[in-house]
Amino acid sequence: MKPLAIHEEAEAEVGEAIAYYEDQRAGLGREFREDLEDAFTRIRQGPGVHAPIDEQGTRKLRFRRFPYTIYYVELEGSIWIAAVAHQKRRPGYWTGRRL
């Protein structure tokens, strides 16, 4: 399996989401993290399973429980995570991010 390379802004998005959910209910941030880790595992096991959504080869995977989507690009030696984006907020805001 290829390693993940996570954009620093995507890492910040994860931290913000965990903090938000933990403020909503103790332990909910941990549950978000578990859903995220499950999604990362699914991406690493089959990065080409999801159809490209643009000409750069960006693909997406939705979380199972939370309203978030991971946008990623499979590279030769790794999988680049461009964004961990809420599905209802600011669509496409992350499209200007580069490796």
MIBAPA-28903 format. One record per residue (C-alpha): x, y, z; residue number from 1; chain. Coordinates in nm, 3 decimals, decimal comma. Layout:
((X Y Z) NUM "A");
...
# end
This chain:
((0,000 0,000 0,000) 1 "A");
((0,117 0,349 -0,080) 2 "A");
((0,178 0,600 0,197) 3 "A");
((-0,045 0,904 0,236) 4 "A");
((0,088 1,257 0,193) 5 "A");
((-0,158 1,497 0,352) 6 "A");
((-0,171 1,863 0,254) 7 "A");
((-0,114 2,084 0,560) 8 "A");
((-0,448 2,258 0,511) 9 "A");
((-0,621 1,918 0,499) 10 "A");
((-0,455 1,834 0,830) 11 "A");
((-0,590 2,160 0,971) 12 "A");
((-0,939 2,070 0,843) 13 "A");
((-0,919 1,740 1,029) 14 "A");
((-0,814 1,912 1,350) 15 "A");
((-1,097 2,164 1,324) 16 "A");
((-1,355 1,891 1,259) 17 "A");
((-1,235 1,680 1,552) 18 "A");
((-1,248 1,983 1,783) 19 "A");
((-1,596 2,077 1,659) 20 "A");
((-1,739 1,729 1,711) 21 "A");
((-1,571 1,690 2,048) 22 "A");
((-1,737 2,016 2,157) 23 "A");
((-2,072 1,872 2,050) 24 "A");
((-2,033 1,558 2,259) 25 "A");
((-1,744 1,399 2,445) 26 "A");
((-1,605 1,115 2,234) 27 "A");
((-1,761 1,231 1,907) 28 "A");
((-1,428 1,374 1,792) 29 "A");
((-1,272 1,030 1,845) 30 "A");
((-1,554 0,876 1,640) 31 "A");
((-1,482 1,125 1,360) 32 "A");
((-1,113 1,026 1,373) 33 "A");
((-1,211 0,657 1,348) 34 "A");
((-1,427 0,729 1,041) 35 "A");
((-1,137 0,923 0,890) 36 "A");
((-0,893 0,637 0,952) 37 "A");
((-1,140 0,394 0,794) 38 "A");
((-1,162 0,616 0,487) 39 "A");
((-0,782 0,643 0,466) 40 "A");
((-0,755 0,263 0,482) 41 "A");
((-1,011 0,223 0,204) 42 "A");
((-0,821 0,473 -0,012) 43 "A");
((-0,487 0,301 0,048) 44 "A");
((-0,633 -0,043 -0,029) 45 "A");
((-0,791 0,065 -0,357) 46 "A");
((-0,697 0,416 -0,466) 47 "A");
((-0,807 0,356 -0,825) 48 "A");
((-1,152 0,228 -0,730) 49 "A");
((-1,307 0,574 -0,731) 50 "A");
((-1,356 0,746 -1,066) 51 "A");
((-1,155 1,061 -1,140) 52 "A");
((-1,359 1,380 -1,112) 53 "A");
((-1,126 1,608 -1,309) 54 "A");
((-0,845 1,605 -1,563) 55 "A");
((-0,576 1,601 -1,290) 56 "A");
((-0,701 1,262 -1,172) 57 "A");
((-0,852 1,384 -0,846) 58 "A");
((-1,077 1,125 -0,686) 59 "A");
((-1,310 1,143 -0,389) 60 "A");
((-1,430 0,919 -0,111) 61 "A");
((-1,713 1,004 0,126) 62 "A");
((-1,700 0,921 0,493) 63 "A");
((-1,940 0,650 0,602) 64 "A");
((-2,089 0,838 0,896) 65 "A");
((-1,992 1,205 0,891) 66 "A");
((-2,074 1,456 0,614) 67 "A");
((-1,715 1,481 0,487) 68 "A");
((-1,538 1,387 0,165) 69 "A");
((-1,169 1,319 0,111) 70 "A");
((-1,028 1,447 -0,218) 71 "A");
((-0,709 1,274 -0,326) 72 "A");
((-0,473 1,207 -0,615) 73 "A");
((-0,285 0,881 -0,663) 74 "A");
((0,078 0,950 -0,747) 75 "A");
((0,353 0,707 -0,845) 76 "A");
((0,488 0,661 -0,493) 77 "A");
((0,213 0,795 -0,268) 78 "A");
((-0,144 0,915 -0,239) 79 "A");
((-0,182 1,290 -0,195) 80 "A");
((-0,472 1,401 0,023) 81 "A");
((-0,576 1,744 -0,104) 82 "A");
((-0,870 1,807 0,130) 83 "A");
((-1,094 1,667 0,399) 84 "A");
((-1,396 1,878 0,313) 85 "A");
((-1,741 1,916 0,466) 86 "A");
((-1,997 1,820 0,203) 87 "A");
((-2,221 2,124 0,255) 88 "A");
((-1,968 2,405 0,298) 89 "A");
((-1,779 2,601 0,032) 90 "A");
((-1,776 2,348 -0,252) 91 "A");
((-1,452 2,340 -0,448) 92 "A");
((-1,259 2,574 -0,215) 93 "A");
((-0,964 2,334 -0,214) 94 "A");
((-0,918 2,307 -0,594) 95 "A");
((-0,628 2,553 -0,600) 96 "A");
((-0,414 2,339 -0,371) 97 "A");
((-0,097 2,192 -0,517) 98 "A");
((0,148 1,926 -0,412) 99 "A");
# end
